[in-house]
Amino acid sequence: MASPKKKLQGLVAATITPMTEHGEINFSVIGQYVDYLVKEQGVKNIFVNGTTGEGLSLSISERRRVAEEWVTKGRNKLDQVVIHVGALSLKESQELAQHAAEIGADGIAVIAPFFLKPWNKDVLINFLKEVAAAAPALPFYYYHIPALTGVKIRAEEVLDGIQEKIPTFQGLKFSDTDLLDFGQCVDQNRQRQFAFLFGVDEQLLSALVMGATGAVGSTYNYLGKKTNQMLEAFERKDFSSALNHQSHSNKSSHSTVLFCIQRFINFVVKLGFGVSQTKAIMTLVSGIPMGPPRLPLQKASREFTDNAEAKLRSLDFLSFNDLKDGNLEACS
């Protein structure tokens, strides 16, 4: 894997944790999953045991083993493996951070504790600082996702002076739609080489305009190649193509992917879109069985899968040849 000093940028797939029909982790497909991300989607950075990976629904021993498997299978194939080590218990979070360092991960990320919550910036920073100190050689990222944690402390406020308290702080995973807050994070830290990783996939182009240096998301598991086309257009300052790449399908030109991606996400959100549905779509597109989610989440319905497949085809994201035998059975 790459040196941990290398800046994390570009697309980062928030990995799914594959499971059997009985709710046990299916470690056997992770090697195949790595190859799919690299060869089919052009994605070489991953974020393990986060929201998409059901990290907080796994036991500590499971989280350790999942992290080990991704690091092992990703060696010499992936650029960076970042492990989410957030937990309600400081001790558990520290244990996971130390373990990530021991197995050779490239970074760690932490969400705010969300049951007994920090009530201000200083309390939150103290928690993050203690976790980061358990892995002093690893880059540290704050995972800002207020809709799930209920911790409404603005990211801009958290970043103010954070490197003085946490020397290993390297960046932010910003999973919120408050683009003013995100823009201020970038604007107030221009002199620092932080990674500003945006986490709301359908708003990525807006975040790029505001200074995002990369993105972490679930859709990059199966729309990574399409999203990379948008990033390339943005880098060329070809904003018209970049917009078309995230927006609408026009098969007669190369402008096929921000509106196109937005159309797909908008469609599945109306059907009910979350981790369960992400697992079903990934199974459908990749041919790798992701299995059901763990309770309290419920398995995606066959109706959802059929509708998602039809939408993917209509947007030219999926051809009949892309489907592997038995894909649909795994998420029916």
C-alpha positions as CSV (number, residue, x, y, z in Angstrom):
1,M,0.0,0.0,0.0
2,A,1.0,3.6,-0.5
3,S,3.0,5.6,2.0
4,P,0.6,7.0,4.6
5,K,2.1,10.4,3.9
6,K,0.6,10.5,0.5
7,K,-2.5,12.8,0.3
8,L,-5.8,11.0,0.0
9,Q,-7.6,12.3,-3.0
10,G,-9.9,11.3,-5.8
11,L,-12.6,8.7,-5.4
12,V,-12.7,6.6,-2.3
13,A,-15.2,3.7,-2.2
14,A,-17.1,3.3,1.1
15,T,-16.9,-0.5,1.1
16,I,-19.9,-2.8,1.7
17,T,-19.4,-5.6,4.2
18,P,-20.5,-8.8,2.3
19,M,-22.6,-11.2,4.4
20,T,-24.1,-14.6,4.0
21,E,-27.8,-15.3,4.1
22,H,-27.4,-16.1,7.8
23,G,-25.9,-12.7,8.7
24,E,-22.3,-13.8,9.0
25,I,-19.5,-11.9,7.2
26,N,-18.6,-13.4,3.9
27,F,-14.8,-12.8,3.9
28,S,-14.3,-15.1,0.9
29,V,-15.4,-12.5,-1.7
30,I,-13.3,-9.5,-0.5
31,G,-10.4,-10.4,-2.8
32,Q,-12.7,-10.5,-5.8
33,Y,-14.3,-7.2,-4.5
34,V,-10.8,-5.5,-4.5
35,D,-10.2,-6.6,-8.1
36,Y,-13.6,-5.4,-9.2
37,L,-13.0,-1.9,-7.7
38,V,-9.6,-1.6,-9.3
39,K,-10.2,-3.2,-12.7
40,E,-13.8,-2.4,-13.4
41,Q,-14.4,0.9,-11.6
42,G,-10.9,2.4,-11.5
43,V,-11.2,3.1,-7.8
44,K,-8.0,2.4,-5.7
45,N,-8.9,4.0,-2.3
46,I,-11.4,2.6,0.2
47,F,-13.1,3.5,3.4
48,V,-13.8,0.4,5.5
49,N,-16.3,-0.2,8.3
50,G,-18.1,3.1,7.8
51,T,-21.9,3.6,7.4
52,T,-22.1,1.7,4.1
53,G,-20.0,-1.1,5.7
54,E,-22.4,-1.4,8.7
55,G,-19.3,-0.9,10.9
56,L,-21.3,0.0,14.0
57,S,-23.5,-3.1,13.5
58,L,-20.4,-5.3,13.7
59,S,-18.7,-6.6,16.8
60,I,-15.2,-5.3,17.6
61,S,-13.7,-8.6,16.7
62,E,-15.6,-8.6,13.4
63,R,-14.4,-5.0,12.6
64,R,-10.8,-6.1,13.3
65,R,-11.1,-9.0,11.0
66,V,-12.8,-7.1,8.2
67,A,-10.1,-4.4,8.4
68,E,-7.4,-7.2,8.2
69,E,-9.0,-8.8,5.2
70,W,-9.2,-5.5,3.2
71,V,-5.6,-4.6,4.0
72,T,-4.3,-8.0,3.2
73,K,-6.3,-8.4,-0.1
74,G,-5.6,-4.8,-1.1
75,R,-1.8,-5.1,-0.7
76,N,-0.1,-4.0,-3.9
77,K,-3.5,-3.3,-5.6
78,L,-5.1,-0.5,-3.6
79,D,-3.4,2.9,-3.0
80,Q,-5.0,3.6,0.4
81,V,-7.1,1.8,2.9
82,V,-8.7,4.0,5.5
83,I,-10.4,2.3,8.4
84,H,-13.3,3.9,10.3
85,V,-12.6,3.2,14.0
86,G,-15.4,5.3,15.6
87,A,-17.4,3.8,18.4
88,L,-19.5,4.9,21.4
89,S,-16.7,3.6,23.7
90,L,-13.5,5.5,23.7
91,K,-11.6,2.4,24.7
92,E,-13.0,0.4,21.8
93,S,-12.2,3.2,19.4
94,Q,-8.7,3.3,20.7
95,E,-8.3,-0.5,20.4
96,L,-9.5,-0.3,16.7
97,A,-7.2,2.6,16.0
98,Q,-4.2,0.7,17.4
99,H,-5.2,-2.4,15.5
100,A,-5.4,-0.4,12.2
101,A,-1.9,0.8,12.7
102,E,-0.6,-2.8,13.5
103,I,-2.1,-4.3,10.3
104,G,-0.7,-1.6,8.0
105,A,-3.7,0.6,7.2
106,D,-3.1,3.9,5.6
107,G,-5.3,6.0,7.9
108,I,-8.1,6.1,10.4
109,A,-11.4,8.0,10.6
110,V,-13.7,8.7,13.5
111,I,-17.3,9.9,13.8
112,A,-18.6,11.8,16.8
113,P,-19.9,9.6,19.5
114,F,-23.7,9.7,19.1
115,F,-25.4,8.3,22.3
116,L,-23.8,10.3,25.0
117,K,-22.9,13.2,22.7
118,P,-20.2,15.9,23.0
119,W,-22.0,19.2,23.6
120,N,-19.3,21.5,22.1
121,K,-16.3,21.5,19.9
122,D,-13.7,21.2,22.8
123,V,-15.3,18.0,24.1
124,L,-15.5,16.5,20.7
125,I,-11.9,17.4,20.0
126,N,-10.8,15.8,23.3
127,F,-12.5,12.6,22.2
128,L,-10.9,12.6,18.8
129,K,-7.5,13.5,20.2
130,E,-7.5,10.4,22.5
131,V,-8.4,8.1,19.6
132,A,-5.8,9.6,17.3
133,A,-3.1,9.2,20.0
134,A,-3.7,5.4,19.9
135,A,-2.3,5.4,16.4
136,P,0.3,8.2,16.3
137,A,1.8,7.2,13.0
138,L,-1.4,7.1,11.0
139,P,-3.2,10.0,9.3
140,F,-6.4,10.9,11.1
141,Y,-9.6,12.0,9.5
142,Y,-12.8,13.4,11.1
143,Y,-16.0,11.8,9.7
144,H,-18.7,14.5,9.8
145,I,-22.1,13.0,9.4
146,P,-24.5,15.0,11.6
147,A,-27.7,13.5,10.2
148,L,-26.8,10.2,11.7
149,T,-24.8,11.2,14.8
150,G,-27.1,14.1,15.8
151,V,-24.0,16.1,16.7
152,K,-24.6,19.4,15.1
153,I,-21.2,21.0,15.7
154,R,-20.2,22.7,12.4
155,A,-17.2,21.1,10.7
156,E,-15.7,24.5,10.2
157,E,-15.6,25.0,13.9
158,V,-14.1,21.5,14.5
159,L,-11.3,22.2,12.0
160,D,-10.4,25.5,13.6
161,G,-7.0,24.8,15.3
162,I,-7.5,21.1,15.2
163,Q,-3.9,20.3,14.0
164,E,-2.5,21.9,17.2
165,K,-4.5,19.4,19.2
166,I,-4.3,16.4,16.8
167,P,-0.9,16.6,14.9
168,T,-1.9,13.6,12.7
169,F,-5.0,15.3,11.5
170,Q,-5.0,15.1,7.7
171,G,-8.6,15.8,6.6
172,L,-12.3,15.6,6.7
173,K,-15.0,13.3,5.4
174,F,-17.9,15.7,5.0
175,S,-21.2,13.8,4.7
176,D,-23.7,16.7,4.9
177,T,-25.5,18.9,2.5
178,D,-24.5,22.2,4.1
179,L,-22.3,23.5,1.4
180,L,-21.7,26.7,3.2
181,D,-20.1,24.8,6.1
182,F,-18.1,22.7,3.6
183,G,-17.0,25.8,1.7
184,Q,-15.8,27.5,4.9
185,C,-13.8,24.4,5.9
186,V,-11.9,24.8,2.6
187,D,-11.6,28.6,2.7
188,Q,-10.4,28.8,6.3
189,N,-7.7,26.1,5.7
190,R,-6.3,27.0,2.3
191,Q,-2.7,27.1,3.7
192,R,-2.9,23.5,5.0
193,Q,-2.7,20.4,2.9
194,F,-5.9,18.9,4.2
195,A,-7.9,16.3,2.3
196,F,-11.5,17.6,1.9
197,L,-13.4,14.5,1.0
198,F,-17.1,15.1,0.2
199,G,-19.6,12.4,1.2
200,V,-22.9,13.3,-0.6
201,D,-22.4,11.6,-3.9
202,E,-25.1,13.3,-5.9
203,Q,-23.7,16.8,-4.9
204,L,-20.1,16.0,-5.8
205,L,-19.7,18.5,-8.7
206,S,-20.9,21.3,-6.4
207,A,-18.4,20.3,-3.8
208,L,-15.6,20.1,-6.4
209,V,-16.3,23.7,-7.4
210,M,-16.0,24.7,-3.7
211,G,-12.6,23.0,-3.3
212,A,-13.2,19.3,-2.6
213,T,-10.1,17.3,-3.2
214,G,-11.8,13.9,-3.3
215,A,-15.0,12.0,-2.4
216,V,-16.0,9.1,-0.2
217,G,-19.2,7.4,-1.1
218,S,-21.2,4.2,-1.6
219,T,-22.1,4.7,-5.3
220,Y,-18.4,4.7,-6.3
221,N,-18.5,0.9,-5.7
222,Y,-20.5,0.6,-8.9
223,L,-20.5,4.0,-10.5
224,G,-16.8,4.7,-9.9
225,K,-15.9,4.6,-13.6
226,K,-18.7,7.0,-14.5
227,T,-17.8,9.4,-11.7
228,N,-14.1,9.3,-12.7
229,Q,-15.2,10.6,-16.1
230,M,-16.8,13.5,-14.4
231,L,-13.7,14.2,-12.3
232,E,-11.5,14.1,-15.5
233,A,-13.8,16.6,-17.2
234,F,-13.7,18.9,-14.2
235,E,-9.9,18.7,-14.1
236,R,-9.9,19.8,-17.8
237,K,-12.2,22.7,-16.8
238,D,-14.7,21.2,-19.2
239,F,-17.6,22.1,-16.9
240,S,-20.3,21.4,-19.5
241,S,-19.2,17.8,-19.8
242,A,-18.7,17.5,-16.1
243,L,-22.2,18.7,-15.5
244,N,-23.6,16.3,-18.1
245,H,-21.6,13.5,-16.5
246,Q,-23.4,14.0,-13.2
247,S,-26.7,14.8,-14.8
248,H,-28.4,13.2,-17.9
249,S,-28.0,10.5,-20.4
250,N,-27.4,11.3,-24.1
251,K,-26.2,8.2,-25.9
252,S,-25.2,10.2,-29.0
253,S,-22.4,12.0,-27.2
254,H,-19.9,11.4,-24.5
255,S,-21.9,13.6,-22.2
256,T,-23.6,10.7,-20.4
257,V,-22.9,10.8,-16.6
258,L,-23.7,14.6,-12.9
259,F,-27.3,14.6,-14.1
260,C,-27.1,10.9,-15.0
261,I,-25.9,9.9,-11.6
262,Q,-28.4,12.3,-10.0
263,R,-31.2,10.8,-12.0
264,F,-30.4,7.4,-10.7
265,I,-29.9,8.4,-7.1
266,N,-33.1,10.5,-7.2
267,F,-35.0,7.5,-8.6
268,V,-33.8,5.1,-5.9
269,V,-34.2,7.6,-3.1
270,K,-37.8,7.8,-3.9
271,L,-38.0,4.0,-3.7
272,G,-36.2,4.0,-0.3
273,F,-32.4,4.0,-0.6
274,G,-29.9,3.0,2.1
275,V,-27.4,0.4,3.0
276,S,-29.7,-2.5,2.2
277,Q,-30.4,-1.2,-1.3
278,T,-26.8,-0.4,-1.9
279,K,-26.0,-4.1,-1.2
280,A,-28.7,-5.2,-3.7
281,I,-27.4,-2.8,-6.4
282,M,-23.8,-3.8,-5.9
283,T,-24.7,-7.5,-6.2
284,L,-26.6,-6.7,-9.4
285,V,-23.9,-4.7,-11.1
286,S,-20.8,-6.5,-9.9
287,G,-22.0,-10.1,-9.8
288,I,-20.4,-10.4,-6.3
289,P,-22.9,-11.5,-3.7
290,M,-23.1,-8.8,-1.0
291,G,-25.9,-10.6,0.9
292,P,-28.4,-9.0,3.2
293,P,-27.7,-6.3,5.8
294,R,-27.7,-7.0,9.5
295,L,-30.6,-6.2,11.7
296,P,-32.2,-3.8,12.4
297,L,-31.9,-3.1,8.6
298,Q,-34.1,-5.2,6.3
299,K,-33.2,-6.9,3.1
300,A,-34.0,-4.9,-0.1
301,S,-37.2,-6.1,-1.8
302,R,-37.2,-7.8,-5.2
303,E,-39.4,-4.9,-6.4
304,F,-36.7,-2.4,-5.5
305,T,-34.0,-4.5,-7.3
306,D,-36.1,-4.9,-10.5
307,N,-36.8,-1.1,-10.6
308,A,-33.2,-0.2,-9.9
309,E,-32.1,-2.6,-12.7
310,A,-34.5,-1.1,-15.2
311,K,-33.3,2.4,-14.3
312,L,-29.6,1.4,-14.7
313,R,-30.4,0.1,-18.1
314,S,-32.4,3.2,-19.2
315,L,-29.4,5.3,-18.2
316,D,-27.0,3.0,-20.1
317,F,-25.2,2.1,-16.9
318,L,-25.9,-1.6,-17.2
319,S,-26.1,-3.9,-20.2
320,F,-27.4,-7.4,-20.3
321,N,-23.9,-8.7,-20.5
322,D,-23.0,-7.1,-17.2
323,L,-25.3,-9.4,-15.3
324,K,-23.8,-12.6,-14.0
325,D,-25.8,-15.7,-13.4
326,G,-27.6,-15.7,-10.2
327,N,-27.1,-12.0,-9.4
328,L,-30.7,-11.3,-8.8
329,E,-31.2,-14.3,-6.5
330,A,-28.7,-12.9,-4.1
331,C,-30.9,-9.8,-3.5
332,S,-34.4,-11.1,-4.2
